């Protein structure tokens, strides 16, 4: 019996890397399907070799997971790198907040990284700094094309398993090629009509960051939309670190921070103590959460 880690899954095959670098294309045995267990990139597995010459095998066991995500499909990760561009395309901060809610629900830390600083003005960068100044997440800026900010980002990744997520066109493939030259990622051109990138990643895949021991970067498909996970109102609120200083200061203990009188959070947003864009994103996500919650009881 051999052991290894699933690097990627394509067309029914799961590519497993052993400790010595050998890679086998493995199929999942029927027992996984019957038990409704889906092997995921990042899973530590046991497999049996069926054909040494063709480097093929069958998965036999998936070892206990530290965590698992279905979208993106990965397991056993330490943190998320949310990768957006400052310009070309312009960032959707509402989509970024969706990611933060989705990842925060899983208890994972996030790094916020904005790429293409070479295309941005100082006012563009200041607007992002202002929007996320109190969010509680590490905020970085890079220009992958010019190599700016890469050392600071590499430091945040070292010794950790990080999944890379964000919209198409932000430069994720270019980043992977710089940090993991062996990857040889295809680079998609930006759609001029829609000002967004072509999605060149169709599956999650693990890459070892060059020259860094036990440092992995996981490429995931780009998204332009993301549904809210199943969570409580309190969990949604907890994803907004800016609200924490005002917790318990509202008139009503069950305050939703929407239209209630004497809401400390709304008052803080009105006078600039909480960034306006973050509060407005919360209102939009709360309305969406409320509609989903009401639908459960119909």
C-alpha positions as CSV (number, residue, x, y, z in Angstrom):
1,X,0.0,0.0,0.0
2,X,1.3,3.4,-1.0
3,X,0.6,6.8,0.6
4,X,0.5,10.3,-0.9
5,X,-1.4,13.5,-1.4
6,X,-3.9,14.3,-4.1
7,X,-2.6,17.2,-6.2
8,X,-5.6,17.4,-8.6
9,X,-8.6,15.6,-9.9
10,X,-9.5,15.5,-13.6
11,X,-12.0,13.4,-15.5
12,X,-12.3,10.7,-12.9
13,X,-8.6,10.5,-12.1
14,X,-6.9,11.7,-9.0
15,X,-3.2,12.5,-9.3
16,X,-1.4,11.4,-6.1
17,X,2.1,12.5,-5.3
18,X,4.2,10.2,-3.0
19,X,6.8,11.5,-0.7
20,X,9.6,10.7,-3.2
21,X,7.9,12.7,-6.0
22,X,6.3,9.8,-7.9
23,X,2.9,10.6,-9.2
24,X,0.1,8.1,-9.9
25,X,-3.2,8.6,-11.7
26,X,-5.7,6.9,-9.4
27,X,-9.4,6.1,-9.6
28,X,-11.7,6.2,-6.6
29,X,-13.2,2.8,-5.8
30,X,-16.9,2.3,-5.8
31,X,-17.1,2.4,-2.0
32,X,-16.3,6.1,-2.0
33,X,-19.3,6.8,-4.2
34,X,-21.6,4.6,-2.1
35,X,-20.5,6.3,1.1
36,X,-20.9,9.7,-0.7
37,X,-17.3,10.6,0.0
38,X,-15.7,12.8,-2.6
39,X,-11.9,12.8,-2.8
40,X,-10.5,16.3,-2.8
41,X,-7.2,17.9,-3.8
42,X,-5.1,18.0,-0.7
43,X,-6.4,14.8,0.8
44,X,-3.8,12.5,2.3
45,X,-4.6,9.0,0.9
46,X,-3.6,5.4,0.8
47,X,-3.7,3.7,-2.7
48,X,-2.8,0.5,-4.3
49,X,-0.8,0.4,-7.5
50,X,-2.6,-1.3,-10.4
51,X,0.0,-0.6,-13.1
52,X,3.5,0.5,-12.2
53,X,4.5,1.2,-15.8
54,X,1.6,3.5,-16.5
55,X,1.8,4.9,-12.9
56,X,-1.9,4.0,-12.2
57,X,-3.7,3.0,-9.1
58,X,-6.8,2.9,-7.0
59,X,-7.6,5.0,-4.0
60,X,-8.3,2.8,-0.9
61,X,-8.5,5.2,2.0
62,X,-8.8,9.0,2.7
63,X,-7.1,9.9,5.9
64,X,-8.9,12.2,8.4
65,X,-9.1,15.8,7.1
66,X,-8.2,18.9,9.0
67,X,-10.9,20.8,7.0
68,X,-12.5,20.6,3.6
69,X,-14.1,23.0,1.2
70,X,-16.4,22.1,-1.7
71,X,-16.1,25.4,-3.5
72,X,-13.3,25.6,-4.1
73,X,-12.7,21.8,-3.8
74,X,-9.7,21.5,-1.5
75,X,-8.9,19.8,1.8
76,X,-6.3,20.3,4.6
77,X,-5.6,24.0,4.1
78,X,-4.2,26.6,6.6
79,X,-5.4,29.9,5.1
80,X,-6.8,31.7,2.0
81,X,-5.2,34.2,-0.3
82,X,-7.9,36.3,-1.8
83,X,-6.4,37.8,-4.9
84,X,-8.0,40.7,-6.7
85,X,-6.7,43.4,-9.0
86,X,-6.8,47.1,-8.3
87,X,-7.5,47.9,-12.0
88,X,-8.2,46.0,-15.2
89,X,-10.6,44.6,-14.0
90,X,-11.7,46.9,-11.2
91,X,-12.3,45.0,-7.9
92,X,-15.8,44.0,-6.7
93,X,-15.5,44.6,-3.0
94,X,-18.9,42.9,-2.5
95,X,-17.6,39.8,-4.1
96,X,-14.5,40.0,-1.8
97,X,-16.8,40.3,1.2
98,X,-18.6,37.2,0.1
99,X,-15.4,35.3,0.1
100,X,-14.6,36.6,3.5
101,X,-17.9,35.4,4.8
102,X,-17.5,32.1,3.1
103,X,-14.0,31.5,4.5
104,X,-14.7,33.0,7.9
105,X,-17.5,30.5,8.3
106,X,-14.9,27.8,8.1
107,X,-12.7,29.5,10.7
108,X,-9.8,30.1,8.3
109,X,-7.7,33.2,8.2
110,X,-7.5,35.2,5.0
111,X,-4.9,37.4,3.3
112,X,-6.2,40.1,1.1
113,X,-4.0,40.9,-1.9
114,X,-4.6,43.4,-4.6
115,X,-2.6,43.0,-7.7
116,X,-1.7,45.3,-10.7
117,X,-0.5,48.2,-8.6
118,X,1.4,49.3,-11.7
119,X,-2.0,50.2,-13.3
120,X,-3.3,52.0,-10.2
121,X,-3.1,55.5,-8.8
122,X,-2.2,56.2,-5.2
123,X,-5.9,57.3,-4.8
124,X,-7.0,53.8,-5.9
125,X,-4.7,52.2,-3.3
126,X,-5.8,54.6,-0.5
127,X,-9.5,53.8,-1.2
128,X,-8.8,50.1,-0.7
129,X,-6.7,50.7,2.4
130,X,-9.5,52.8,3.8
131,X,-12.2,50.2,3.0
132,X,-10.4,47.4,4.8
133,X,-8.5,49.3,7.5
134,X,-10.3,47.6,10.4
135,X,-11.3,44.3,8.9
136,X,-8.8,42.2,10.8
137,X,-7.1,40.6,7.8
138,X,-3.6,41.1,6.4
139,X,-3.7,43.5,3.4
140,X,-1.0,43.4,0.7
141,X,-0.5,45.0,-2.7
142,X,1.5,43.5,-5.5
143,X,2.5,44.0,-9.1
144,X,3.2,40.5,-10.3
145,X,4.3,41.8,-13.7
146,X,7.0,44.1,-12.1
147,X,7.8,41.8,-9.1
148,X,6.7,44.3,-6.5
149,X,5.3,43.0,-3.2
150,X,6.2,39.4,-4.0
151,X,8.7,39.0,-1.1
152,X,6.2,40.2,1.4
153,X,3.6,37.8,0.0
154,X,6.0,34.9,0.0
155,X,6.7,35.5,3.7
156,X,3.0,35.2,4.4
157,X,2.9,31.9,2.5
158,X,6.0,30.2,3.9
159,X,5.4,27.1,5.9
160,X,1.6,27.1,5.2
161,X,-0.8,25.6,2.8
162,X,-2.7,28.4,1.1
163,X,-5.6,28.2,-1.4
164,X,-5.7,31.0,-3.9
165,X,-9.1,32.4,-4.8
166,X,-10.5,35.4,-6.6
167,X,-12.1,36.5,-9.9
168,X,-10.7,35.7,-13.3
169,X,-8.4,38.3,-14.7
170,X,-6.7,39.3,-11.4
171,X,-3.5,37.6,-12.3
172,X,-3.6,34.4,-10.3
173,X,-1.9,32.3,-13.0
174,X,0.8,34.8,-13.4
175,X,1.4,34.8,-9.6
176,X,1.6,31.0,-9.6
177,X,4.1,31.0,-12.5
178,X,6.3,33.5,-10.5
179,X,6.2,31.6,-7.2
180,X,6.1,28.1,-8.7
181,X,8.0,28.2,-12.1
182,X,7.4,24.5,-12.6
183,X,3.6,25.1,-12.9
184,X,3.7,26.5,-16.4
185,X,0.2,28.0,-16.0
186,X,-1.6,29.2,-19.1
187,X,-2.2,32.9,-19.0
188,X,-5.7,34.1,-20.1
189,X,-6.2,37.4,-21.9
190,X,-8.6,40.0,-20.5
191,X,-11.9,40.2,-22.3
192,X,-12.0,43.8,-23.7
193,X,-15.8,43.7,-24.0
194,X,-16.5,42.5,-20.4
195,X,-13.3,43.8,-18.8
196,X,-12.8,40.4,-17.1
197,X,-10.4,37.6,-17.5
198,X,-10.9,34.3,-19.3
199,X,-11.0,31.5,-16.7
200,X,-7.9,29.3,-17.5
201,X,-8.3,27.3,-14.3
202,X,-11.0,24.6,-14.4
203,X,-10.0,22.5,-11.4
204,X,-8.1,22.9,-8.1
205,X,-4.5,22.0,-8.2
206,X,-1.7,22.0,-5.6
207,X,1.8,23.5,-6.3
208,X,4.8,23.5,-4.1
209,X,6.2,27.0,-3.8
210,X,9.8,26.9,-5.2
211,X,12.6,26.6,-2.6
212,X,10.2,26.8,0.3
213,X,9.9,23.7,2.5
214,X,6.3,22.5,3.2
215,X,4.8,25.5,1.4
216,X,1.9,24.9,-0.9
217,X,-0.2,27.2,-3.1
218,X,-3.5,25.8,-4.4
219,X,-4.9,27.2,-7.6
220,X,-8.7,27.3,-7.8
221,X,-11.1,28.3,-10.5
222,X,-12.0,32.0,-10.7
223,X,-15.5,33.1,-9.7
224,X,-17.6,36.1,-10.6
225,X,-20.3,35.1,-8.1
226,X,-20.5,33.1,-4.9
227,X,-23.6,32.1,-2.9
228,X,-23.7,32.7,0.8
229,X,-23.0,29.6,2.9
230,X,-25.5,28.3,5.5
231,X,-24.8,30.4,8.5
232,X,-26.5,32.3,11.3
233,X,-27.0,36.1,11.6
234,X,-24.4,36.2,14.3
235,X,-21.9,34.4,12.1
236,X,-22.5,36.8,9.3
237,X,-21.9,39.8,11.7
238,X,-18.7,38.2,13.1
239,X,-17.2,38.3,9.6
240,X,-17.1,42.1,9.9
241,X,-14.3,42.8,12.4
242,X,-15.1,46.5,12.3
243,X,-18.3,45.9,14.1
244,X,-16.6,44.2,17.1
245,X,-15.8,47.4,19.1
246,X,-19.5,48.3,19.1
247,X,-20.8,44.9,20.1
248,X,-23.3,45.1,22.9
249,X,-23.7,48.9,22.5
250,X,-26.9,48.9,20.5
251,X,-30.2,49.5,22.3
252,X,-31.5,46.0,21.4
253,X,-29.4,43.0,22.2
254,X,-30.7,41.3,19.0
255,X,-29.9,44.3,16.8
256,X,-29.4,43.4,13.2
257,X,-27.7,46.8,12.5
258,X,-30.2,47.7,9.8
259,X,-33.0,50.1,10.6
260,X,-33.2,49.7,14.4
261,X,-33.0,52.9,16.5
262,X,-29.9,53.6,18.5
263,X,-27.8,51.1,16.6
264,X,-24.2,51.7,17.5
265,X,-22.9,50.0,14.4
266,X,-25.0,52.1,12.0
267,X,-24.0,55.3,13.9
268,X,-20.3,54.3,13.6
269,X,-20.8,53.9,9.9
270,X,-22.6,57.2,9.6
271,X,-19.7,59.1,11.1
272,X,-16.9,57.2,9.4
273,X,-15.6,55.0,12.2
274,X,-16.7,52.0,10.1
275,X,-15.9,52.3,6.4
276,X,-19.1,53.0,4.5
277,X,-18.4,50.5,1.7
278,X,-18.0,47.7,4.3
279,X,-21.3,48.6,6.1
280,X,-23.2,48.8,2.8
281,X,-21.8,45.4,1.7
282,X,-23.0,44.0,5.1
283,X,-26.5,45.4,4.4
284,X,-26.6,43.7,1.0
285,X,-25.4,40.4,2.4
286,X,-27.7,40.6,5.3
287,X,-30.7,41.1,3.0
288,X,-29.6,38.1,1.0
289,X,-29.1,36.0,4.1
290,X,-32.6,37.1,5.4
291,X,-34.2,36.0,2.2
292,X,-32.4,32.6,2.3
293,X,-33.3,32.2,6.0
294,X,-37.0,32.9,5.4
295,X,-37.1,30.4,2.5
296,X,-36.1,27.6,4.8
297,X,-39.4,27.8,6.6
298,X,-41.8,28.1,3.6
